[in-house]
Amino acid sequence: MNEIQKLIERIQAIILDTLEPNPQEIEKLNSELINAVETVNDRLRHCDAYLQKGLRPEAIQLCEKGPNLLDLIAVLDFADWDVWVDIVRERQLDAPVDMMLDTASALNSAYNLEMALENPLKEHRLLALGLAPLSQRLSVMRTISSIDVDNQTWQDDILDFENERYSQIRNEVQQAARQRNVSALATIERELNSPEWASEPPKKLITMTSRAHKKCRVQLANDELQTLEPKLTEAFSELDVEKARQLRSRWNGLLQIAEPAADDPIMELVAPTMEWLSQTDIEQKEEYDYQQEIVKLEAGLSQRKSKEVLQQRYHAATKTGRELPEHLFQRYTDHISHQEIQSQRKFSLIVATSVVSLLVVGVMVGFMIRQQNRSKEIETHVAALNSLIDSSKQDQAKEYLENISEIKWVHDSPQIQELSANLEAIIIQESGRKEMFQTVLNRIRDIEFSNGKWESIDRATSELNNIEVLAMTNGEKIQYEQLKLDIQREKNRIQDITDTSYRKDLDTFIQQVATLPKEEAVVIKKAMMVLGELEKRPRVTDSLKKDLSKLRTLLEGKRDVIRRNVSMNRDYQAISKSIGDYSQYQKSLDSYVLNNSGTTRAKDFENISKNEIAIWKNIKSWNLLKQEWRKNNPQEMTPKKAKQLIEGLDNLVKESKYLSVPEAITKILPVVKAIASREDENGDPSYNQLIAVLEDRLFSSLNMVLTNDRRRYYTLDEPRYHKKSDKYLVFNGYTAMSLANSEENNLLVSTLLMSGEPDKVDWSSPQKRFSKYAINRLNQKNKDSWETIFLDVLQELHSDKYQDMDPILKYQLMGRFLDVACLGSFPMQEVFADELKTLSLINVDPAANWMDPDDSRANLARITIVDKLVNIKDPGKKRGRVNELLGKLSTSNIGPLYDWVGWLSRNADGKFIMRFDPDHSPVESGKLVVINISGSNVEEYQQVGKIEDKKISFNQPDTKTISKQIYVEGRAIFLEKD
């Protein structure tokens, strides 16, 4: 980078220098500039290739590789570039090519874009690592997509995530609906209605969410209405207006959501409270208006308004029948009188200047005006009294009369006296009404209607109807409504108890009807009696009885089926009684076929009678064989018993045309066959052949002289010193396995592997010593198990004490003993499979003479055998594995036994059931199976039910073909027992 900076500085120095520049220096600098530009453009091309492929991070990484590409471009793109180009062209030099500034600009934009994406991408990675909810991850991905608009990958990922989110939302909506989580549902609904989705949310999902949200809100609103009702009633009983109004405000808001029906019981419960509140609102509004008019009238009096204005305000204040306060009324009347006097004075002054004759007329006119004013005032008082009496405000009316008694001319007027008489009559009448109201009220309260008896409720309701017309005052109406509410609540409580008890009995009855067997007429009759009681039970809500007619139709149908199937049931009983007797069962089926020829059931019975009963008989034979096999444990089984078991199995397989050997017997059969092979046809042990080999003179009689170089010489006599010198050992040696001829051998003692004098050395050959041990061990067959004996012998043969045995002999003995051992023991076959394979791969020349130490074929065979025998490990180390396999051998789980306990049939509803002899009902637990004979004549035990705790549960077939083959009426059902 520094070199480029210096290059540009030198170029700019030449451009600014006024002296003639050195041509060689210009050429040199221009060459360096061209190289620098080409290097930059080359890197820009690579970056552009990455950008074209959408590999923005790779392009930026290449750009930042030192020196930074954009920094280089900033240095090379100096201001006097065009001037330098002109200078080099004047000297006929190649001008540097333009830099790929468009690519640089795109690269710079990629930088800006990557910086803008840095935080969103970091957040995206953190959310992904933290397995954050899809809604959060989608929000970040949408932000990234809005920044990285040219990257279609983000859009594709968003679509995939949105589809997954839709699936999540379905589950979340269902869960939130179950939990009645309104907040969660509202959040999901807002999310679905958001315009940010790349793919339009499914309409069904939006509808489902909206409905769930609304339903949940309605449910919660209804629940809250239930809790508000007692609070409203309590506020009503306490006459707490402010508390009731607050509760009413919440109530009205919930009504907009819950929208209960007009006849909903809860609406009836709160009606008195709402009516009381409405009346209170009206009264308070009237009080407010009254006070406002009072204020206006007082203001008018203070402002000395005209009589007309004051009279308007007076009538506005008293239009509801309420009187003015005494002081205000006095001010009002005084003011009106004053204005009248003032008017009269003005009028008198005018008249005074008139003719004296008119004076009398003026006086008469004044008197008439006064009389007229008095009449108007009396009318006003009459109107006020009438308003109070009509509003049933007798006490206020009486007080009003007392107040105007001081105005004698008003009080003594005929109109007022008439109203006074009427008021006295009304008061007497009202007193009687109040007394009657209280009497009836006390009578209702004396009734113990909360004792849970309908008779008490009826009496209280009847009395309540009588008191309704007597309640006139607000207090009486409140008492009436409260009492009505108490009775209604008690009535609802008793109704709820009655309906709950009825609903419980009805549900129990419906369940009983659903499980009633159509074959039992007595049970149907009892059910009809119960239905009649349910139909007649009083005081039950009518809607609870709407389905009783359907139940009656159902029971009548069951009863009709019973009547139609009496004959059929007799046939079924005959078949069920025949279970266990193959001949009688076949006769029962044939009898049914004869009486019901042509029906589907008869055809099934006929097919079973001809083709399947013979198969069922074989099951008994198999049961006996399995029981016999179960008695004999392989670890204690004799060869003779093993042969008997195999013979019984072979005979049964020949007899049984359909039923195959159970899988459990197939698995244990190799074990039993191995035990059987321990004796030949004559009952002699199969290892007698080994004893015969071991008793041969080649194994039992030969002595062996071994040299230091491992040469083996065989003789029947014991070696001795030479007569003339004890440096030589003399013996008659054999080189032919026929032992026909011998040669005298004279061997230097120093060349032999021996210790001590010849007469003190045991010259027995290794095979001679082994034969003695093996014969003795094999003859202990009654003392130890087959596996123990052969493992001991093989371990003995493999031990170091027989390392001097000729490898050819060791190989032959190892092979013979392993063959016989594995023939009579399945576990040893499994454990020594590799050893048998190893020995089988050893090829020994038949002409190899192991007795001749100079036989080339024998020497070659020994090399091969020694190399292979290295892979034969100590058999004693496999004793544990053999014993482990022996411990697992068992015939106790030789396969289930099958008892014939019933037969396959349909009930009146067409469902499959098991019919059985009631006198011998199955009680043991186990699977219920049938034998399904397919087209290939291979049996299949198919489960159709089970018995558990003496209860039978039965499977019903599906629509598959195999089910139609399994579920055939008349087919025997067997209980599978372990």
Beta strands, then each sheet from edge to edge (+ up, - down):
strand 1: 703-706
strand 2: 712-715
strand 3: 720-721
strand 4: 728-734
strand 5: 743-748
strand 6: 897-906
strand 7: 912-915
strand 8: 926-933
strand 9: 939-948
strand 10: 951-954
strand 11: 972-977
sheet 1: 1+ 2- 4+ 3-
sheet 2: 1+ 2- 4+ 5-
sheet 3: 7+ 6- 11+ 8- 9+ 10-
end
